[in-house]
Every structure is written in structure tokens, then in C-alpha cells.
């Protein structure tokens, strides 16, 4: 019996987009898959890690995002456009 794809499962998976494609005020979960090793190290040092929750505060140079932490507090960080384009995120609904 040939294997059949369950297309409903594929459609339910969130799609990653570059951070720069989120609208201002947009929220997302970080997926660092497109970031090279050196950039990932810098981002982790700033608190931007895989599965982190972010909100876009401002586009441009720098792109400003708010990081939300589990304690309810957060911080804002600025990213160069080049770096923000490399950070892949899964938009929240």
C-alpha cells in the first residue's frame, strides 16, 4: 500500500517568515534556522533565542523588537536590517 500524505497536518504547521515581514505590532515565535553560527551567538547573548516570543516595535535601521520573558517582563533590542532579515519567526495568531 503506497504512503499517503496527510495534507491537513501540513497545512496546520506554522510557516516561518523573516522578522522583517511581520507588521508593526506583530507577534511571533523565533525560529533561528536561517541564522549563521556567529550571528546566532550574538543574538542569544542579547536574549533572542529559539522559541522566544517577540513583538515588532519598529521597522527600519535598527529594527526594534520586544522580547517577552516567562516572568511577564521583557526588554527591547535593536537589530540591523541584515540581521533582522535572517531571523525567521512563526507569526502568532
ABEGO torsion letter per residue (X at the ends): XBBBBBAAAAAABBBBBBAAABBBGBBBBBBAAABBAAAAAAAAAAGBBBGBBBBBABBEOBBBBBBBBAAGBBBBBBBBAAAAAABBBBBBX
